[in-house]
Amino acid sequence: MRLSLTARDNTKAALKTASKLGSLMRAVARVVSFLRSSKQKLLLIAVVVLATLAVSAVISALLSRTTNLNIPSIGAIYTIGVEAFGGDLQSEGESKYIDWGKTYTGTSTNRSFYLRSLSNVKAALKLDSANWTFKDSNGKVVEGPAGEYMDLEWNYDGRGVDRNETIEVALSLSISPSADFRSYLLVNDVKTFSFTIVIQTCKYGS
C-alpha cells in the first residue's frame, strides 16, 4: 500500500513538472515568434534612435566650437513725425537704413545718428522693431524666431523734443548667446538677417 501511494505521488509530480515545462516552452515559442515578426520594426526603431543621437552629437560638437556666430544684418529705418539723418545712417534712394555689419551671438553692436522733430508741439519719441527676417546661404527666407533672441534699445531718455530740435541717438542691437538660437542658425544655415526700425513722435508726458 505504501509503495502504491509513493508511485502515485511520483506520477503526479512528474505530470506537474511536465506541465510547467510545457508552459515554459510555449512562452519561449511565443517570444521567438514575436521577435521574428517584429524584427524589422525593432531594426527601424534602433536606426531612428541612433540617427537622432548622431545628429544631436554633431550639433553639440558644432555649438561647442562656435561660441560666437556672425551674421550680417541690415535695419531699414522708417520715421513718422521725425527726420533721421547723418551718423551711421546710410541711404539708397529714398530709403534709409543701418548696416550693422557682422553681428555676433552674445554681443551688442552700436550705431548712432541724428533725429530732428517735425512735430508742431513738444513731443516724445518712440522706438519699435518688426519684420525680423532670416535668410540662408541661398538667399531663401527661413522660418525662425520673430526677434525674441534679438534686443534693440537706444539711449533716448524720454525727454520732450521741440519742433526742429535735433538730438543724437545711439541704438544698440544685442543678440542672445542662447544655445537654442545658435542651434537654429546652424541647422538652418542662416547667413543674414534684416528687420525694420520704426521711430515716431508721440504725445509728450503720456
C-alpha positions in Angstrom: 0.0 0.0 0.0 2.8 2.4 0.8 4.6 1.6 -2.5 1.4 2.2 -4.4 0.9 5.7 -2.8 4.5 6.6 -3.5 4.3 5.7 -7.1 1.1 7.7 -7.5 2.7 10.7 -5.8 5.7 10.4 -8.1 3.5 10.3 -11.1 1.6 13.4 -10.1 4.8 15.3 -9.5 6.1 14.2 -12.9 2.9 15.3 -14.6 3.1 18.7 -12.8 6.7 19.2 -13.8 5.9 18.3 -17.4 3.0 20.7 -17.4 5.3 23.6 -16.1 7.9 22.7 -18.7 5.3 22.7 -21.4 4.0 26.1 -20.4 7.6 27.4 -20.3 8.3 26.1 -23.8 5.1 27.6 -25.2 6.1 31.0 -23.6 9.6 30.8 -25.2 8.0 29.9 -28.6 5.7 33.0 -28.4 8.7 35.3 -27.6 10.7 33.8 -30.5 7.6 34.3 -32.8 7.2 37.9 -31.7 10.9 38.7 -32.2 10.7 37.2 -35.7 7.6 39.2 -36.7 8.9 42.4 -35.1 12.4 42.2 -36.4 12.0 44.9 -39.0 10.2 47.2 -36.6 12.9 46.8 -33.9 15.6 47.5 -36.5 13.8 50.6 -37.7 13.5 51.9 -34.1 17.1 51.2 -33.5 18.2 53.1 -36.7 16.0 56.1 -35.8 17.4 56.3 -32.2 21.0 56.0 -33.5 20.4 58.7 -36.2 18.9 61.1 -33.6 21.8 60.6 -31.3 24.3 61.1 -34.1 22.6 64.4 -35.2 22.5 65.6 -31.6 26.2 64.8 -31.2 27.1 66.7 -34.3 25.1 69.8 -33.3 26.6 69.7 -29.8 30.1 69.5 -31.3 29.4 72.4 -33.6 28.0 74.5 -30.8 31.0 73.8 -28.6 33.3 75.1 -31.3 31.2 78.1 -32.4 30.6 80.2 -29.4 30.1 83.4 -31.5 28.4 83.0 -34.8 28.4 86.1 -37.0 25.5 87.1 -39.2 25.5 90.3 -41.3 22.4 92.5 -40.7 20.6 95.4 -42.2 18.0 97.5 -40.4 15.7 99.6 -42.6 14.5 102.8 -40.8 11.1 104.3 -41.1 10.2 107.6 -39.3 6.9 109.3 -38.5 6.9 112.9 -37.4 10.7 113.0 -37.2 13.6 113.1 -39.6 16.6 110.8 -39.4 20.0 111.7 -40.9 23.8 111.6 -40.6 26.0 109.5 -38.4 25.9 105.8 -39.2 22.8 106.1 -41.2 23.0 105.2 -44.9 20.7 106.0 -47.8 19.7 104.3 -51.0 17.3 106.5 -53.0 14.7 107.5 -50.5 15.3 104.5 -48.3 17.4 104.8 -45.1 19.0 102.0 -43.3 21.7 101.0 -40.8 24.3 98.4 -41.8 25.0 96.6 -38.6 27.9 94.7 -40.2 28.8 91.3 -38.9 26.8 90.8 -35.6 27.8 88.1 -33.2 25.7 86.0 -30.8 26.3 87.0 -27.3 27.4 90.5 -28.2 26.0 94.0 -28.8 26.6 96.4 -31.7 26.1 100.1 -31.6 25.1 102.7 -34.2 24.3 106.4 -33.9 22.7 109.1 -36.0 20.6 112.3 -35.6 16.9 112.9 -35.3 15.0 116.2 -36.0 11.5 116.6 -34.7 8.9 117.7 -37.3 6.1 117.9 -34.7 4.3 121.2 -34.2 4.4 120.7 -30.4 6.9 119.3 -27.9 6.9 115.6 -28.5 8.4 112.4 -27.1 10.0 109.7 -29.3 9.1 106.0 -29.6 11.3 103.2 -30.9 9.9 99.9 -32.3 11.3 97.0 -34.3 9.5 94.5 -36.6 9.7 92.2 -39.6 12.6 90.2 -38.5 13.7 88.1 -41.5 16.3 85.4 -41.6 17.9 84.0 -44.9 20.1 81.1 -45.7 23.2 80.9 -47.9 20.9 80.7 -51.0 19.1 83.9 -50.0 15.9 81.9 -49.1 13.8 83.1 -46.2 13.8 80.5 -43.5 11.2 80.1 -40.7 12.6 81.3 -37.4 12.2 83.2 -34.2 10.5 86.5 -34.6 13.2 88.6 -32.9 12.8 87.0 -29.5 16.5 86.4 -29.4 17.2 90.0 -30.5 17.0 93.1 -28.4 17.0 96.7 -29.9 17.4 99.5 -27.4 18.5 103.2 -27.5 19.8 105.9 -25.2 16.9 108.2 -25.6 15.7 109.1 -22.1 12.1 110.2 -22.9 12.6 113.9 -22.6 10.5 116.3 -24.8 11.9 117.4 -28.1 10.8 120.7 -29.6 9.9 121.3 -33.3 13.1 121.4 -35.4 15.2 120.4 -32.4 17.9 117.9 -33.3 19.2 115.2 -31.0 21.8 112.5 -31.4 20.6 108.9 -30.5 22.6 105.7 -30.2 20.9 102.3 -31.0 22.2 99.1 -29.6 21.5 95.7 -31.1 22.1 92.8 -28.8 21.9 89.1 -29.9 21.3 86.3 -27.4 24.1 83.7 -26.7 21.3 81.1 -26.3 22.4 77.6 -27.4 18.9 77.1 -28.9 19.4 80.2 -31.1 22.8 79.1 -32.2 21.5 75.7 -33.0 18.7 77.3 -35.1 21.4 79.3 -37.0 23.5 76.2 -37.7 20.7 73.9 -38.7 19.0 76.4 -41.0 22.3 77.7 -42.5 21.3 81.3 -41.6 23.7 83.7 -43.2 21.9 87.1 -42.9 19.0 88.7 -41.2 17.2 92.0 -41.6 14.5 93.9 -39.7 12.6 97.2 -39.7 13.2 100.0 -37.3 10.4 102.5 -36.7 10.9 105.8 -34.9 7.9 108.1 -34.4 6.8 111.0 -32.3 4.2 110.6 -29.6 2.5 112.9 -27.1 4.9 114.2 -24.6 4.1 113.3 -21.0 1.7 110.5 -21.9 
